[in-house]
């Protein structure tokens, strides 16, 4: 078993109907080998709000308005879902910020 931490910004946590003033932190135990896609699918199956906010309902892929950072490194679509998680990894979900 590996332990992985998923951190979700207060903005996205609010969209998930959680307290919007604090980071939402999920400590997950995963069986080796587990991909990032496997982890997100597992969370989505148990949390319908996560599925609605994080996944694009049409494609089943990560929503274009969500940025995924793994161990302080920005992951690029489409290969990010294939990344194999290691014990101690930290996944951060951030909203895309736009404006001018």
C-alpha positions in Angstrom: 0.0 0.0 0.0 1.1 3.5 -0.8 -0.2 6.7 0.9 -1.0 9.7 -1.4 -2.3 13.1 -0.3 -4.7 15.1 -2.5 -5.0 18.8 -1.7 -7.9 20.8 -3.2 -7.8 24.6 -3.1 -10.5 26.5 -1.1 -12.0 27.7 -4.4 -12.5 24.1 -5.7 -13.5 22.9 -2.2 -16.3 25.4 -2.2 -17.5 24.1 -5.6 -17.5 20.6 -4.1 -19.9 21.9 -1.4 -17.2 21.8 1.3 -16.0 24.8 3.4 -14.7 27.3 0.9 -12.3 28.9 3.3 -9.8 26.0 3.8 -8.0 23.5 1.7 -9.7 20.1 1.4 -7.1 17.4 2.2 -7.8 13.8 1.3 -5.3 11.2 2.6 -5.7 8.1 0.4 -4.2 4.6 0.5 -3.7 3.1 -2.9 -2.6 -0.3 -4.0 0.6 -0.4 -6.2 0.6 0.3 -9.1 -2.1 3.0 -9.2 -2.3 5.7 -11.8 -3.5 9.2 -11.2 -6.5 8.4 -13.3 -7.3 5.4 -11.1 -7.1 7.6 -8.0 -9.3 10.3 -9.5 -11.8 7.6 -10.6 -11.9 6.1 -7.1 -12.6 9.5 -5.5 -15.2 10.3 -8.2 -17.1 7.0 -7.6 -17.5 7.9 -3.9 -18.0 11.6 -4.3 -20.5 12.8 -7.0 -19.5 16.5 -6.5 -15.9 15.7 -7.2 -17.0 13.9 -10.4 -19.1 16.9 -11.5 -16.4 19.6 -10.8 -13.2 17.8 -11.6 -14.2 15.7 -14.6 -15.6 16.9 -17.9 -18.9 15.0 -18.1 -18.7 14.6 -21.9 -15.2 13.2 -22.2 -14.6 11.7 -18.7 -11.2 13.6 -18.7 -10.0 16.2 -16.3 -12.0 19.4 -16.7 -10.1 22.1 -18.7 -10.6 24.5 -15.8 -8.6 22.4 -13.3 -4.8 22.3 -13.0 -3.1 19.2 -11.6 0.2 19.6 -9.8 2.1 16.5 -8.6 4.9 17.0 -6.1 5.3 20.7 -7.2 5.4 19.8 -10.9 2.6 20.9 -13.3 1.3 17.9 -15.1 0.4 18.1 -18.8 -2.7 16.7 -20.5 -3.2 14.0 -21.8 -0.5 11.9 -20.2 -1.2 13.0 -16.6 -3.8 10.3 -16.0 -1.2 7.6 -16.8 1.3 8.8 -14.2 2.0 6.0 -11.7 1.7 7.2 -8.1 4.4 6.5 -5.5 4.3 6.4 -1.8 4.3 9.9 -0.3 3.1 11.7 -3.5 1.1 14.9 -3.1 -1.5 15.9 -5.8 -2.8 19.4 -5.8 -5.9 20.5 -7.7 -6.0 24.2 -8.6 -8.6 26.2 -10.6 -7.5 27.9 -13.8 -7.4 31.6 -13.2 -8.4 33.8 -16.1 -8.9 37.5 -16.4 -7.2 40.6 -17.5 
